[in-house]
Amino acid sequence: SLLGLARTTRQLVARRNVFEELLESDRPGSASAAVLGQLARSTDTASSGSSRGTSGAGIKTPLELRDVSSSLLWLQACRRAQRDVQAALASEDSTAAASASHGLARLMSLVTLGEGLRHLGALGGPAFHYCRAMAQKMASSTISKSLESGLVVPGKTPGLNTQMMLQVSVESSTRQLFTQEQLARGALEKQLSRAFAGKGSLTLSQAELVGVPEVLTKPWAGRNGQHKVPICRDAMNRIMPFCGVSSTREK
């Protein structure tokens, strides 16, 4: 709406971001849950006829859904949180672990807050779907890098969304398994190609090719009912499924 756009523009001009202000806390996850609860109650109050707003964790003025209806401001807050984590991971300071865990907790809380606001109707539409995909990608890559660094430990580092971390870890492990499977399959195919490349040929009679359709053996047909079968994978694929002579299959 125009009123929501005006509020967003006002924040940009004032260099503010209400999403970041909402999570100005040592425990962003708790702040996010509290804000969603307050907004849900204010929505119920408004629907019952009252126009009174509610105050967020870091907001001194009454907070309404219009204040948190900008997908771009939400994505901006997610991007800044990601940069804070990246800076902490690149730092060799003694506080790097604490900074990384706090930034990661803020990023996770912003993603959770975005989902809650979507259910409340504050965020939505094509713009939000795009921003949501970008934010989820940011969160996934940042969580993965944080875990790889060793500065963030699931179950030990407080204030983190363990369910989100577990989901990213499982997805990462699954991708790794698929990659390993593809590499193993490629190596197997390569070895099979080498094994079946072979050299020379086998001379087989018609009796030794009982069961194999003539259309498949015709390219090998020679004189006196003899077939000059090349030693290769193509010949094996033609003979093995149909041939009823065990000695031929062994050859």
N, C-alpha and C positions, 0 to 999 in steps of 0.2 A: 504494500500500500504506500501512498504518498507520505503518510505520517511516519511509517517505518523507514522509508528512504531518507526522509529528513533527519531522523535520529541517527542513521548510519553516517550521513554526510557530516553531521555535527561532530560525531566521534572522530572521523577522519581529520577534520579541520583542527580539532583540539588535540590531535595525536593521542587519542585514547582508544582503548579496546576493552569493552565491557566484559568480554570473555576472560581476558587476562586478569582484570580486576576482581572478578568473581572468585578466582582461584588463588588470590594472594593469601596463601595460608601454608603452614608447615605440613598440612595434610590435605593436599588437593582433592583426593578421592572423597574424603568426608565432606569437604566444601561443596563438591559437585553434587553429591547426594542431597545435601541440605538445600542447595539452590533449587534443584528440581522439585523437591518437596514443597518449598515455599511458593514456587511458581504454579504448581498444580493446585495448591490451596487457594492462591489468588485468582486462578482461573475459575474455580468453583464459586468463589465469593462474587466475582464479576458476573457470572451467569445467574446468580441469585438476586442481582440488582444492586450490588455495592460496587463502587468504582475505586475502592481503596487498593493501593498497590502493596508491594512487599519489598523489603530491603535484602539485597544479596550480601554474601560474605564480605566483599570488599567494596560495596556500593553504599553510599550514605543516603542517597535519594531513593524514593520508592522505585522498585524494579517491576517492569511489566514485560509481557511477551514481546512487545514491539521493540524493546531494548536489545533483545537477543534474536532478532529475526534476520540478521545479515549473514548469509553463508560465506561471503568473502572475508568478513571480519573474523568469523570462526576459523576459516582456513588460515588466515594470517596468524592467529594465535597459535594454531597447531604448528605452523612453519617456524615460528619463533621458538617454541618449546623444543622442536627438533634441533634447531641450531644451538640451543643451549646444551643439549645432550652431546652433540657432535663436538662442541668446544671443550666440554668436560672430558670426553674420551681422548681428545688429542692432547690434553694437558697432562703434565707430569707433577702437578701440584698435589700436596697431601690431601686436599679436600676434593680431589677429582671424583672419587667414588660417591661422596655425598651429593656433589653437584649433579652428577650423572643420574643418580637415583631420583633426586628431586625433580629434575627436568623430565625424566621419563614418566614419573608419576603424574606430572602436570599434563604431559602429552596424552597419556592414557585417560586421564580424567576429562580432558577436552573432547576426546573421541566419544567417551561415555556420555558426556553432557550433550553432544550433538545428537546422539541417538535418542536421548530423553526429550530433547526439544523437538525432534522430528515427531515423536509420538504425541507431544502436546500441541503440535500444529504450528509452532513458531518457525521452524525451518522446513523447507520442502521445495518442490519444483525442480526443473532441469538444472538450475544453478547449484542447488544443494546436492543433487545426485552426483554431479561432476566433482564438487568439492569433497563430498563424502568419500568417493573413490580415491581421490588424491590423499586425503587425510589417513585413510586406512592403509594405503601404500606406504606413507611416511611412517606410521606407527609400526608396521610390520618390519620394515628395513631397519628402523632405529632400535627396535627390541632385539632383532637378530644381532646387530653390531654390538649392542650393549652386553648381550650374553657372551658373545665371542671374546670381548675384551676382558671378561672376568671381573669387572668392577661391579656388575650387578649379578646377584645370585638369587635365583628363584627360591622362595620360601624363607630366605634369610634377610634379604633387603626389605625393610618395612615400607608400607605405603603403596605397594605396587599391585596392579590388578593381575592376580595369579592366573585367572581364567584366560585372560587375553594373552599372557605370556605362554601359557601351555598350548593355546591354539596355534600361536606362531611357531613354537618349537615343534609341534607335531607336523605342521605344514612343511617346515624346513626339512624335517627328517624324511617325510614322504617324498619331497622333491629329490632329496639325495638318493633315496632308494630307487626311484624311477631313473635317475641319471646313471646309477651304477648298473641297473638292469639293461639300459640301452647300450652302455659300453660293453657289458658282458655279451649281450646278444650280437653286437657288431663283431667282437673278437671271435665268437663262435662261428658266425657266418664266414668270416675270413678264413678261419682254419678249415672249415668244411669245403670251401671253394678250392683251397690248396689240395686238400685230401682227394677231392673228386676230379681234380684237373687231369691227373694221370697221363700216361703215355701209352701208345700202342692201341691194340684192339683185340677183341675176342671173336673167334669164329664159332658161331652157334648154328645148329641145325633147326629146322622148323619144329622138330619134336622137342627140342630144348626150350622152345619159346611158346609152349602150349599155354593158351589163356591170354596171351598178349594180342590185342587187336591188330589186324593186318595193317591198318592205317598208320600204326605207330612203328611197325617194323619195316615198312616198305622202303624208307630211305636207306636201309642197311642190306636190302636183298641183293644177292649175287647169283651165281650159277649153281645149279644142282640143289636148290633149296637151302643153300648156305647163306648165313647173314654175317657180315663183318661189322660187329658192334664196337664202336669206339669206347674206350674206358674214360668215362666222364660222368658228371653229375646228371646231365640231361638223359643219358641212357639209363642210369639207375632209376630216375623218376618215371621213365616209361615202362620199365620192366618190373620193378619190385611190386607195384600194386596189383598186377594182373597175372604174372607168371605163376603157374601151378607146379613147376618143377623145382624142387628144393635145391638140387645140385646147381642149377643155373643161378638161383638167388645167392647161393654161397659164393659162387664165382664173382 
